């Protein structure tokens, strides 16, 4: 997994509630054989493009300086809906490193941590203020997300702390893979299974 | 110490405590479908992780298969490579695949309970957010992403953090025309689409106890639409009657032993929940969604909401939803013209759903301007319906009778509601573009969907 330590850059205020994973990536893009590396161009296609395929200039994701933003600011429940991990791969391919929202869809949240994308939960008032600071000085404003110190630094230099599970912080900082860690507990797993076969034999087909 | 149903299943599956609130949890059943199943198996194998417990893994194609009568894996060409890879990888490790055209094939969340693979007290995962469906059997079931899928294939475990507990109680008798679909839509409308985020939900109360298993599966199916990954109903005699004799359910003395264990699972009377919400069924009428989130739901006899009178933080979302849906606030939703009707999906494609829709369609005909599809949830349901003559009822009423699969619920097999067209659907999501780019979706029960097809407009099933 990719490591995540710190990101500094433009933060795009995509200030909607309930940004669902269908909106982030359409399902047919996951059926087409473009592979997980090829999903970036299709990220948010339903709002970035008009039905005729041309870019919608009203969509903030198409506007300067937000086009290259590595940070998304959003409202409640970002990543709700479908479990498709393609939503995270699409964000990654689109250049997104971290999403800041009050809270996230549970499955999306887990999927982010599997791919080195950092979901940062902050109170909505803080996010609204970050968005205001971004739009107040377009072109110059930058946001920093620092995982080591668990802080977001706003364009005006305000330091906003955020919380993250220590286990996940450690895994992200070091790019650790869950499977390798679980494999080190193989003996424990096998002992549990052996006991369970006696206790609940009907489960074991 | 008193425990909830959820705690009993969770605690008994903890292999080790990983600290910081995380545990390593044993997974008793892993279900695979064609969108992610073959790919995940391939990825695991390429990384050097062969499936550790292939006999606890089962698969079936549903997402990318055409549901056109007479379909093969070639009918929807983009799905062919997915099913071919699923066949190749499952065969290599002896993983049972209920393949296209075979007995047992169907929507993965229909297949599990139908086969008796989904058992009370088990942990079950699948790479699909509607895995919560299996909770209707008293299982702890939740959807996972592709990476977690590879982890489960490789280790038959998952690294998880324990969620909080949410009890949603439905009390009293169901009013005429009201189904499990209306119960869960009403709940989501009440508490909102994120109320369950970070929680495991238990559905309880006299109305839930009175529901047959298929309705409990519908209830649990939409749990993810209120933000929770898992929803469950305590197993009881209704569960055991449903399960007894199914292909993979325990038999004989083993059955008796299993039932004795399952009887210990329901929440202790004084078990505590972190959040409680109670709904009086006397206040629940047939529901229909009006917007682009499952929480945008009203009783069918109500008016389309006006954003200017809604909660301040939701006004912008409501206005955007109405614009997308092409609806005017303040008008009755009943009578809104529809172009499509979709009866199917892991929410509402079981035999009882088809019977309810057929009861409305029988002896009537769909409106000329409506295209109405019925997509049974599995090969077995299709056969059972045909044995009862339900296919004939639908065909006589001008509906299409199709092959089992996910179909137009998420349009991943090319079956879409056309842009700008309005559909009453028995599925689970009314998101922007969910049923196809520009498609407008209204979620409702199977009988409400059939009524819309007959009337050519959103209709109150109680008036038919």
Interface residues (C-beta under 8 A of the other chain):
Chain A: X16 X17 X18 X20 X22 X23 X26 X27 X28 X30 X31 X32 X33 X46 X51 X76 X77 X80 X81 X82 X83 X84 X85 X86 X88 X103 X104 X105 X106 X107 X110 X111 X114 X115 X165 X166 X167 X178 X179 X181 X182 X183 X185 X188 X189 X192 X193 X196 X200 X201 X202 X203 X204 X205
Chain B: X15 X16 X18 X19 X20 X21 X22 X24 X26 X28 X35 X47 X49 X53 X55 X56 X63 X64 X78 X79 X81 X82 X119 X121 X122 X127 X128 X129 X143 X144 X145 X146 X147 X148 X150 X151 X154 X155 X156 X157 X159 X161 X163 X193 X194 X197 X198 X224 X227 X228 X229 X248 X250 X254 X255 X257 X258 X261 X293 X313 X314 X317 X410 X411 X412 X413 X414 X419 X429 X431 X432 X433 X434 X437 X438
